[in-house]
Amino acid sequence: NNEVRILQGYLSRLSETYPQIPPVEVSGVFGTATRDAVYAAQQLFGLPVDGIVRINTWNAISDAYRDLLYGEYAADGQYGGTTLSEG
């Protein structure tokens, strides 16, 4: 799944700066490692910790990724409109 690959890429890059977020392999499969990284990101960003990537989680992760790469000059994160979860 391409959307899961994008999420995993964001989480993988964030894990290099935020040790609370475990690194994940970019595989396109939303498995346990991705879920655990989502849990960690949700906790870090003050969101409900449920392991499901809805709009608020997606925006927090993509905004943090954007800020790491580009600072304040990046466009807002783009939520693909698909809820992502393990399985």
TORTOR-717724 format. One record per residue (C-alpha): x, y, z; residue number from 1; residue in one letter. Coordinates in steps of 0.25 Angstrom, whole numbers, plus 5000, padded with zeros to 4 digits. Layout:
% TORTOR-717724
+------+------+------+-----+------+
|    u |    v |    w |  nr | rest |
+------+------+------+-----+------+
|    X |    Y |    Z | NUM |    A |
...
+------+------+------+-----+------+
This chain:
% TORTOR-717724
+------+------+------+-----+------+
|    u |    v |    w |  nr | rest |
+------+------+------+-----+------+
| 5000 | 5000 | 5000 |   1 |    N |
| 5006 | 5013 | 4996 |   2 |    N |
| 5000 | 5021 | 5007 |   3 |    E |
| 5006 | 5012 | 5017 |   4 |    V |
| 5019 | 5013 | 5010 |   5 |    R |
| 5018 | 5028 | 5012 |   6 |    I |
| 5014 | 5027 | 5026 |   7 |    L |
| 5026 | 5018 | 5029 |   8 |    Q |
| 5036 | 5027 | 5022 |   9 |    G |
| 5031 | 5038 | 5031 |  10 |    Y |
| 5032 | 5030 | 5043 |  11 |    L |
| 5046 | 5024 | 5039 |  12 |    S |
| 5051 | 5039 | 5037 |  13 |    R |
| 5045 | 5044 | 5050 |  14 |    L |
| 5051 | 5032 | 5058 |  15 |    S |
| 5065 | 5038 | 5055 |  16 |    E |
| 5061 | 5051 | 5063 |  17 |    T |
| 5051 | 5045 | 5073 |  18 |    Y |
| 5057 | 5033 | 5080 |  19 |    P |
| 5043 | 5031 | 5086 |  20 |    Q |
| 5038 | 5026 | 5072 |  21 |    I |
| 5044 | 5013 | 5068 |  22 |    P |
| 5049 | 5011 | 5054 |  23 |    P |
| 5041 | 5004 | 5044 |  24 |    V |
| 5044 | 4997 | 5031 |  25 |    E |
| 5037 | 5003 | 5018 |  26 |    V |
| 5030 | 4991 | 5013 |  27 |    S |
| 5016 | 4996 | 5010 |  28 |    G |
| 5010 | 4986 | 5021 |  29 |    V |
| 5004 | 4992 | 5033 |  30 |    F |
| 5008 | 4982 | 5043 |  31 |    G |
| 5012 | 4982 | 5058 |  32 |    T |
| 5025 | 4990 | 5056 |  33 |    A |
| 5017 | 5001 | 5049 |  34 |    T |
| 5006 | 5001 | 5059 |  35 |    R |
| 5016 | 5002 | 5071 |  36 |    D |
| 5023 | 5014 | 5064 |  37 |    A |
| 5009 | 5020 | 5062 |  38 |    V |
| 5006 | 5018 | 5077 |  39 |    Y |
| 5019 | 5025 | 5080 |  40 |    A |
| 5017 | 5037 | 5071 |  41 |    A |
| 5002 | 5038 | 5076 |  42 |    Q |
| 5008 | 5039 | 5090 |  43 |    Q |
| 5019 | 5048 | 5087 |  44 |    L |
| 5010 | 5058 | 5080 |  45 |    F |
| 4999 | 5058 | 5091 |  46 |    G |
| 4988 | 5050 | 5083 |  47 |    L |
| 4979 | 5038 | 5087 |  48 |    P |
| 4988 | 5026 | 5086 |  49 |    V |
| 4980 | 5016 | 5078 |  50 |    D |
| 4990 | 5012 | 5067 |  51 |    G |
| 4980 | 5017 | 5056 |  52 |    I |
| 4985 | 5027 | 5046 |  53 |    V |
| 4973 | 5037 | 5045 |  54 |    R |
| 4974 | 5051 | 5040 |  55 |    I |
| 4980 | 5057 | 5053 |  56 |    N |
| 4990 | 5046 | 5054 |  57 |    T |
| 4994 | 5047 | 5040 |  58 |    W |
| 4995 | 5063 | 5041 |  59 |    N |
| 5004 | 5062 | 5053 |  60 |    A |
| 5013 | 5052 | 5047 |  61 |    I |
| 5014 | 5059 | 5033 |  62 |    S |
| 5015 | 5072 | 5040 |  63 |    D |
| 5027 | 5068 | 5049 |  64 |    A |
| 5033 | 5061 | 5036 |  65 |    Y |
| 5032 | 5073 | 5028 |  66 |    R |
| 5037 | 5082 | 5039 |  67 |    D |
| 5050 | 5073 | 5041 |  68 |    L |
| 5053 | 5074 | 5026 |  69 |    L |
| 5048 | 5088 | 5022 |  70 |    Y |
| 5046 | 5096 | 5034 |  71 |    G |
| 5035 | 5106 | 5034 |  72 |    E |
| 5035 | 5107 | 5018 |  73 |    Y |
| 5028 | 5094 | 5015 |  74 |    A |
| 5013 | 5093 | 5011 |  75 |    A |
| 5003 | 5086 | 5020 |  76 |    D |
| 5003 | 5071 | 5021 |  77 |    G |
| 4994 | 5065 | 5012 |  78 |    Q |
| 4984 | 5054 | 5018 |  79 |    Y |
| 4981 | 5044 | 5007 |  80 |    G |
| 4967 | 5042 | 5012 |  81 |    G |
| 4969 | 5028 | 5016 |  82 |    T |
| 4969 | 5023 | 5030 |  83 |    T |
| 4981 | 5014 | 5033 |  84 |    L |
| 4982 | 5003 | 5043 |  85 |    S |
| 4989 | 4989 | 5046 |  86 |    E |
| 4984 | 4978 | 5037 |  87 |    G |
+------+------+------+-----+------+
